[in-house]
Amino acid sequence: RFHYKRPAPSKMKTATGLLLFAFLIYVHIGITQSFVPASPNHRCYRQKFRLVNCFLSSPSQPESADTSATNDRKEKLSPPLIDTIDTLVSRRADARSAGDFVLADKVRIEIERLDRSLNHKIPPGYRIELRDVPRKNGGGSTWDLVPAFKESIEKVPLGEISGESVLQLSHAAIGLATMSAERDVQLNSRRLDAIVSKALARLERTGPTELRGRKAADAAFWFALAGISDDTASNASKLYYSLSLIATEELKRFGHRPSCRAKDVMHIVERLHAAGITGDLAKRLSRVAADCLVAKDFKGRNTSTNTEILELLNTDNFDMHSDRPLLWIWRFSIRQRKQRSFLKGAAKHYERFSRRSLDERDECTKIEEEQPQTCYEWNELFDNTSLPLVVDIGCGMGVSLHGLATLGNEEQEVEGSSQIDLDWKRCNYVGVDLSRLAVGFANSIASRWGVSGRLTYVVDSAEGFLEEATKTYPGGIQLVLIQFPTPFRLQKRALSDDDPNESDDETVKGAVGAAKGNLQLPKHPYAGFMVSDRLLRLARAALHPSSGRLLLQSNCEDVAVYMRNLATEEAAFSVVPLSNHVTPFESFNELTTRIPQRTVEHIKMGGERAIGEGWSANALLPRRGATETEVACFLERTPVHRCLLC
């Protein structure tokens, strides 16, 4: 009479059933993966991925641990080192199989010593791990390259990481160099070498764990600014190699993440190239950075050469002479307020570090002036002293001469053309500056690039160097460069001879009054300005009578005009006619140039213009020989005033 009616399933029961079904599928996938055979053609292998295809649109075959380890070795170790380790491990396996465990232990100790050998480049933060296979499982020995620390730095015992970090040590190194430069004493190489040794020891303990992001690139740039090279620190090459490798691995680790911006990738690349890295490691860094930037649809350009940055990276032509690395160097060369504060803070940091970490009293804390070098052993400075000499007066960070000296390298492409008829590959180069910090950086780059036999930088006065070189250099001086000297303050109109209000101090011939402006600049062109009539007369006497040339460049129009007039009137120089000279339209073209306020005021006062015959509208040196200031002016669209004299 009564018929049973089955109730409809509730929504809760339906959801529970679906969750249970999903859980069973998940467990099935895990079990299948644990027992899947190595062959991708096996039936179980195909069944597993057929099931996963239900949830993943494009599954990829997982890479085995052995294949991953092999690839890791090839990326981080050189082929000769891999062959050496393979040979030692094979000897150990043979000794164990023969029951000669004493010999096996000796071979193990020899393998462990490779980690501490300076002749083998084991990446920092990694070690060689031996694995002995029991005899019942076939015997033998294998090895792998494994991280020294498997945990993050936060989980490492404090006793293992106490002391200064690598970044702090690089800050102390630049502080030592800054202190030496400010007190005009020679850089203490022994102290610098001690800092480098501490940094390498720190890397051996912590590896890359405390150099995440761009910290490794920052440390490399600061060590380079401190002037660290194999000439000043015995392990400098290993330090730069380690920091560059860590930065490259960091790009691999986080460079493809959405949270990593293209700007973050470029900061690492720019700073490492500004530090002067070169060789295979620089090429590897460029390729890794290019892969990261392609994924981020990066469209940046090297503006001065109108070339895409990705093209430069993929063709290994992105280096310290590209626009962005030069801007990093320019920021320190002009000593803006932020950079001055950084250098002062670094000097104070080194004082605290030396009192806390170094046992002996630092010799550079003694305030004792060192006289500029008065004689030069040219045979020690250059490989071939018969080559003509190119001299950069006030060279600063030495970028221009370094670019010219590397134009002849086979791996470098000569960029741009030059209006100066000179075989750059057959010249020696000397940069002269009074800044020990800048000269130390420049010599460090020259040493690490392998051009120190043709390129050197000295701390000396311009007049003193020209006098000595004129007397003693065998090959003669072919070209003198005076590029972007620190300008004097903008001058008011010239005072008339019959001005009744003219003071006695203003009776000097050609005297002018200083306008308000940067009070750190020389007040007058004849009081504190580097380019004097004596300097120009010495340059005229030093240059070859018929083929010698003087190049003048400045981004201040009144300074450029003053230098050329002084050279022609007081030093008997003549203006070299140029094919492409500056026209009035080009000097006021607001679409292509940005006229600085100083130039606007100079024009309002009726000052002489740098236009017409002899003023070049184009660069007179190859693009690779551009200074960091010249590239900064190009990017800011401010004019550069150039002329060539003979």
JOHUNOR-V381311 format. One record per backbone hydrogen bond with DSSP energy under -0.5 kcal/mol. CO is the residue of the C=O (numbers start at 1). NH is the residue of the N-H. E is the energy in kcal/mol with one decimal. If there is no record, write none. Layout:
BEGIN
co=CO nh=NH e=E
co=CO nh=NH e=E
END
This chain:
BEGIN
co=1 nh=3 e=-0.5
co=4 nh=6 e=-0.6
co=10 nh=14 e=-1.7
co=11 nh=15 e=-2.2
co=12 nh=16 e=-2.2
co=13 nh=17 e=-2.2
co=14 nh=18 e=-1.9
co=15 nh=19 e=-2.3
co=16 nh=20 e=-2.3
co=17 nh=21 e=-2.3
co=18 nh=22 e=-2.4
co=19 nh=23 e=-2.3
co=20 nh=24 e=-2.2
co=21 nh=25 e=-1.9
co=22 nh=26 e=-2.2
co=23 nh=27 e=-2.4
co=24 nh=28 e=-2.2
co=25 nh=29 e=-2.3
co=26 nh=30 e=-2.0
co=27 nh=31 e=-2.5
co=28 nh=32 e=-2.5
co=29 nh=33 e=-2.4
co=30 nh=34 e=-1.6
co=31 nh=35 e=-1.2
co=33 nh=36 e=-0.5
co=39 nh=42 e=-1.2
co=42 nh=46 e=-2.0
co=43 nh=47 e=-2.3
co=44 nh=48 e=-2.4
co=45 nh=49 e=-1.9
co=46 nh=50 e=-1.8
co=47 nh=51 e=-1.8
co=48 nh=52 e=-2.1
co=49 nh=53 e=-1.7
co=51 nh=54 e=-1.2
co=52 nh=55 e=-2.0
co=52 nh=56 e=-2.3
co=64 nh=68 e=-2.2
co=65 nh=69 e=-2.5
co=66 nh=70 e=-2.3
co=67 nh=71 e=-2.4
co=68 nh=72 e=-2.1
co=69 nh=73 e=-2.2
co=70 nh=74 e=-2.1
co=71 nh=75 e=-1.7
co=72 nh=76 e=-1.9
co=73 nh=77 e=-2.7
co=78 nh=82 e=-2.1
co=79 nh=83 e=-2.3
co=80 nh=84 e=-2.0
co=81 nh=85 e=-2.4
co=82 nh=86 e=-2.6
co=83 nh=87 e=-2.2
co=84 nh=88 e=-2.1
co=85 nh=89 e=-2.8
co=86 nh=90 e=-2.2
co=87 nh=91 e=-2.0
co=88 nh=92 e=-2.2
co=89 nh=93 e=-2.4
co=90 nh=94 e=-2.3
co=91 nh=95 e=-2.2
co=92 nh=96 e=-2.4
co=93 nh=97 e=-2.3
co=94 nh=98 e=-1.6
co=95 nh=100 e=-2.4
co=96 nh=99 e=-1.1
co=99 nh=101 e=-1.4
co=100 nh=104 e=-1.7
co=101 nh=105 e=-2.1
co=102 nh=106 e=-1.8
co=103 nh=107 e=-2.3
co=104 nh=108 e=-2.0
co=105 nh=109 e=-2.2
co=106 nh=110 e=-2.0
co=107 nh=111 e=-2.1
co=108 nh=112 e=-2.2
co=109 nh=113 e=-1.7
co=110 nh=114 e=-0.6
co=111 nh=114 e=-0.9
co=111 nh=115 e=-0.5
co=112 nh=115 e=-1.0
co=112 nh=116 e=-0.5
co=113 nh=116 e=-0.8
co=113 nh=117 e=-0.7
co=114 nh=117 e=-0.6
co=117 nh=120 e=-0.6
co=120 nh=122 e=-1.5
co=123 nh=126 e=-1.5
co=125 nh=148 e=-3.6
co=125 nh=149 e=-0.5
co=127 nh=129 e=-0.5
co=127 nh=146 e=-2.4
co=128 nh=130 e=-0.5
co=129 nh=144 e=-1.7
co=131 nh=133 e=-0.5
co=131 nh=142 e=-2.7
co=134 nh=137 e=-1.0
co=134 nh=139 e=-2.5
co=135 nh=138 e=-1.9
co=140 nh=133 e=-2.4
co=142 nh=131 e=-2.9
co=144 nh=129 e=-3.0
co=144 nh=146 e=-0.7
co=146 nh=127 e=-2.4
co=152 nh=155 e=-1.6
co=152 nh=156 e=-0.6
co=153 nh=156 e=-0.7
co=157 nh=160 e=-1.8
co=157 nh=161 e=-0.6
co=158 nh=161 e=-0.9
co=158 nh=162 e=-0.8
co=165 nh=169 e=-2.3
co=166 nh=170 e=-2.2
co=167 nh=171 e=-1.7
co=168 nh=172 e=-2.1
co=169 nh=173 e=-2.1
co=170 nh=174 e=-2.0
co=171 nh=175 e=-1.5
co=172 nh=176 e=-2.1
co=173 nh=177 e=-2.0
co=174 nh=178 e=-2.3
co=175 nh=179 e=-2.5
co=176 nh=180 e=-2.1
co=177 nh=181 e=-2.2
co=178 nh=182 e=-2.6
co=179 nh=183 e=-1.8
co=180 nh=185 e=-2.3
co=181 nh=184 e=-0.7
co=184 nh=370 e=-1.5
co=187 nh=189 e=-1.1
co=188 nh=192 e=-2.0
co=189 nh=193 e=-2.7
co=190 nh=194 e=-1.7
co=191 nh=195 e=-1.8
co=192 nh=196 e=-2.1
co=193 nh=197 e=-2.3
co=194 nh=198 e=-2.0
co=195 nh=199 e=-2.3
co=196 nh=200 e=-2.4
co=197 nh=201 e=-2.3
co=198 nh=202 e=-2.2
co=199 nh=203 e=-2.2
co=200 nh=204 e=-2.0
co=201 nh=205 e=-1.3
co=202 nh=206 e=-2.8
co=203 nh=207 e=-1.9
co=206 nh=209 e=-1.6
co=207 nh=210 e=-0.5
co=208 nh=211 e=-1.5
co=211 nh=216 e=-0.6
co=212 nh=215 e=-1.6
co=214 nh=218 e=-2.4
co=215 nh=219 e=-2.6
co=216 nh=220 e=-2.2
co=217 nh=221 e=-2.1
co=218 nh=222 e=-2.4
co=219 nh=223 e=-2.5
co=220 nh=224 e=-2.0
co=221 nh=225 e=-2.3
co=222 nh=226 e=-1.5
co=223 nh=228 e=-1.8
co=224 nh=227 e=-1.8
co=229 nh=232 e=-1.2
co=229 nh=233 e=-2.5
co=233 nh=236 e=-1.3
co=235 nh=239 e=-1.9
co=236 nh=240 e=-2.5
co=237 nh=241 e=-2.4
co=238 nh=242 e=-2.4
co=239 nh=243 e=-2.5
co=240 nh=244 e=-2.5
co=241 nh=245 e=-2.4
co=242 nh=246 e=-2.4
co=243 nh=247 e=-2.3
co=244 nh=248 e=-2.2
co=245 nh=249 e=-2.4
co=246 nh=250 e=-2.2
co=247 nh=251 e=-1.9
co=248 nh=252 e=-1.8
co=249 nh=253 e=-1.9
co=250 nh=254 e=-2.7
co=251 nh=255 e=-2.1
co=254 nh=257 e=-1.3
co=257 nh=260 e=-1.2
co=259 nh=261 e=-0.7
co=261 nh=265 e=-1.7
co=262 nh=266 e=-2.4
co=263 nh=267 e=-2.0
co=264 nh=268 e=-1.4
co=265 nh=269 e=-1.9
co=266 nh=270 e=-3.3
co=267 nh=271 e=-2.1
co=268 nh=272 e=-2.0
co=269 nh=273 e=-2.1
co=270 nh=274 e=-2.4
co=271 nh=275 e=-1.5
co=272 nh=277 e=-1.6
co=273 nh=276 e=-1.2
co=279 nh=283 e=-1.6
co=280 nh=284 e=-2.4
co=281 nh=285 e=-2.3
co=282 nh=286 e=-2.2
co=283 nh=287 e=-2.1
co=284 nh=288 e=-2.3
co=285 nh=289 e=-2.6
co=286 nh=290 e=-2.4
co=287 nh=291 e=-2.1
co=288 nh=292 e=-1.9
co=289 nh=293 e=-2.4
co=290 nh=294 e=-2.4
co=291 nh=295 e=-1.5
co=292 nh=296 e=-0.7
co=293 nh=298 e=-2.1
co=294 nh=297 e=-1.5
co=300 nh=309 e=-2.1
co=300 nh=310 e=-0.5
co=301 nh=303 e=-1.1
co=302 nh=305 e=-1.2
co=302 nh=306 e=-1.1
co=302 nh=307 e=-1.5
co=303 nh=306 e=-0.5
co=307 nh=302 e=-4.2
co=308 nh=312 e=-1.8
co=309 nh=313 e=-2.5
co=310 nh=314 e=-2.5
co=311 nh=315 e=-1.5
co=312 nh=317 e=-2.7
co=312 nh=318 e=-1.0
co=313 nh=316 e=-1.1
co=317 nh=319 e=-0.7
co=319 nh=322 e=-2.0
co=322 nh=326 e=-1.8
co=323 nh=327 e=-1.6
co=324 nh=328 e=-1.4
co=325 nh=329 e=-1.7
co=326 nh=330 e=-2.6
co=327 nh=331 e=-2.0
co=328 nh=332 e=-1.0
co=329 nh=333 e=-2.0
co=330 nh=334 e=-2.0
co=331 nh=336 e=-1.1
co=336 nh=340 e=-2.9
co=337 nh=341 e=-2.4
co=338 nh=342 e=-1.9
co=339 nh=343 e=-2.4
co=340 nh=344 e=-2.3
co=341 nh=345 e=-2.4
co=342 nh=346 e=-2.1
co=343 nh=347 e=-2.1
co=344 nh=348 e=-2.0
co=345 nh=349 e=-2.2
co=346 nh=350 e=-2.3
co=347 nh=351 e=-1.8
co=348 nh=352 e=-2.0
co=349 nh=353 e=-2.7
co=350 nh=354 e=-3.1
co=351 nh=355 e=-1.7
co=352 nh=356 e=-1.8
co=353 nh=357 e=-3.4
co=353 nh=358 e=-0.5
co=354 nh=358 e=-1.2
co=362 nh=365 e=-1.2
co=363 nh=366 e=-1.5
co=366 nh=368 e=-1.4
co=376 nh=378 e=-1.1
co=377 nh=380 e=-1.3
co=377 nh=381 e=-1.2
co=378 nh=382 e=-2.5
co=384 nh=387 e=-1.0
co=385 nh=475 e=-0.9
co=388 nh=428 e=-2.7
co=389 nh=478 e=-2.4
co=389 nh=479 e=-1.4
co=390 nh=430 e=-2.4
co=391 nh=393 e=-0.6
co=391 nh=481 e=-3.2
co=392 nh=395 e=-0.7
co=392 nh=432 e=-2.6
co=393 nh=483 e=-0.6
co=395 nh=398 e=-1.8
co=398 nh=402 e=-1.8
co=399 nh=403 e=-2.2
co=400 nh=404 e=-2.0
co=401 nh=405 e=-2.7
co=402 nh=406 e=-1.4
co=404 nh=407 e=-1.1
co=406 nh=409 e=-1.1
co=409 nh=412 e=-1.3
co=415 nh=623 e=-1.1
co=415 nh=624 e=-0.7
co=419 nh=421 e=-0.6
co=420 nh=422 e=-1.5
co=422 nh=424 e=-1.2
co=423 nh=426 e=-1.8
co=424 nh=427 e=-0.7
co=426 nh=388 e=-0.6
co=428 nh=390 e=-2.4
co=429 nh=456 e=-1.8
co=430 nh=392 e=-2.4
co=431 nh=458 e=-2.8
co=432 nh=394 e=-1.9
co=432 nh=395 e=-1.7
co=433 nh=460 e=-1.0
co=434 nh=436 e=-0.7
co=435 nh=439 e=-2.2
co=436 nh=440 e=-2.4
co=437 nh=441 e=-1.9
co=438 nh=442 e=-2.4
co=439 nh=443 e=-2.6
co=440 nh=444 e=-1.9
co=441 nh=445 e=-2.1
co=442 nh=446 e=-2.3
co=443 nh=447 e=-2.3
co=444 nh=448 e=-2.1
co=445 nh=449 e=-1.7
co=446 nh=451 e=-2.0
co=446 nh=452 e=-0.6
co=447 nh=450 e=-0.9
co=451 nh=454 e=-1.9
co=451 nh=455 e=-1.5
co=453 nh=383 e=-2.4
co=454 nh=429 e=-2.9
co=456 nh=431 e=-2.0
co=458 nh=433 e=-1.9
co=458 nh=460 e=-0.8
co=459 nh=373 e=-1.1
co=461 nh=465 e=-2.3
co=462 nh=466 e=-2.2
co=463 nh=467 e=-2.2
co=464 nh=468 e=-1.9
co=465 nh=469 e=-3.1
co=466 nh=470 e=-2.2
co=467 nh=471 e=-1.3
co=468 nh=472 e=-2.3
co=469 nh=473 e=-2.0
co=473 nh=476 e=-0.5
co=476 nh=389 e=-2.3
co=476 nh=478 e=-0.5
co=477 nh=544 e=-1.5
co=478 nh=549 e=-1.8
co=479 nh=391 e=-2.7
co=480 nh=551 e=-2.6
co=481 nh=393 e=-2.8
co=482 nh=484 e=-0.5
co=482 nh=553 e=-1.9
co=487 nh=522 e=-0.5
co=490 nh=515 e=-3.7
co=493 nh=513 e=-0.5
co=496 nh=499 e=-1.2
co=498 nh=500 e=-0.6
co=499 nh=502 e=-1.5
co=503 nh=506 e=-1.1
co=504 nh=507 e=-1.3
co=508 nh=511 e=-2.2
co=511 nh=495 e=-1.2
co=513 nh=492 e=-4.5
co=517 nh=519 e=-0.6
co=518 nh=521 e=-1.4
co=522 nh=489 e=-2.8
co=524 nh=527 e=-1.3
co=527 nh=524 e=-0.8
co=530 nh=532 e=-0.8
co=532 nh=536 e=-2.1
co=533 nh=537 e=-2.0
co=534 nh=538 e=-2.2
co=535 nh=539 e=-2.2
co=536 nh=540 e=-2.2
co=537 nh=541 e=-2.0
co=538 nh=542 e=-1.8
co=539 nh=543 e=-1.8
co=542 nh=477 e=-0.8
co=544 nh=548 e=-1.6
co=549 nh=480 e=-2.1
co=550 nh=552 e=-0.5
co=550 nh=645 e=-2.9
co=551 nh=482 e=-2.5
co=552 nh=643 e=-1.9
co=553 nh=484 e=-2.4
co=554 nh=641 e=-2.9
co=555 nh=557 e=-0.6
co=556 nh=560 e=-2.3
co=557 nh=561 e=-2.3
co=558 nh=562 e=-2.0
co=559 nh=563 e=-2.5
co=560 nh=564 e=-2.2
co=561 nh=565 e=-2.4
co=562 nh=566 e=-2.4
co=563 nh=567 e=-2.2
co=564 nh=568 e=-2.3
co=565 nh=569 e=-2.3
co=566 nh=570 e=-2.4
co=566 nh=571 e=-0.7
co=567 nh=571 e=-0.9
co=567 nh=573 e=-2.0
co=574 nh=646 e=-2.5
co=575 nh=577 e=-0.5
co=579 nh=581 e=-0.7
co=580 nh=617 e=-2.6
co=580 nh=618 e=-0.5
co=582 nh=612 e=-2.8
co=583 nh=587 e=-1.8
co=584 nh=588 e=-1.0
co=585 nh=588 e=-0.6
co=586 nh=589 e=-0.7
co=588 nh=590 e=-1.1
co=589 nh=592 e=-0.8
co=589 nh=593 e=-2.1
co=593 nh=595 e=-0.5
co=596 nh=600 e=-1.9
co=597 nh=601 e=-2.3
co=598 nh=602 e=-2.1
co=599 nh=603 e=-2.3
co=600 nh=604 e=-2.1
co=601 nh=605 e=-1.7
co=602 nh=607 e=-2.4
co=603 nh=606 e=-1.7
co=609 nh=611 e=-1.2
co=612 nh=582 e=-0.6
co=612 nh=615 e=-1.6
co=614 nh=616 e=-0.7
co=614 nh=644 e=-0.5
co=615 nh=582 e=-2.3
co=616 nh=642 e=-0.5
co=620 nh=419 e=-1.0
co=620 nh=420 e=-0.6
co=622 nh=625 e=-1.9
co=623 nh=626 e=-1.8
co=627 nh=631 e=-1.9
co=628 nh=632 e=-1.9
co=629 nh=633 e=-2.3
co=630 nh=634 e=-2.0
co=631 nh=635 e=-2.3
co=632 nh=636 e=-1.8
co=633 nh=637 e=-0.6
co=633 nh=638 e=-2.3
co=634 nh=637 e=-0.7
co=637 nh=594 e=-3.8
co=640 nh=642 e=-0.6
co=641 nh=554 e=-1.6
co=642 nh=616 e=-1.8
co=643 nh=552 e=-2.3
co=644 nh=576 e=-2.9
co=645 nh=550 e=-2.6
END
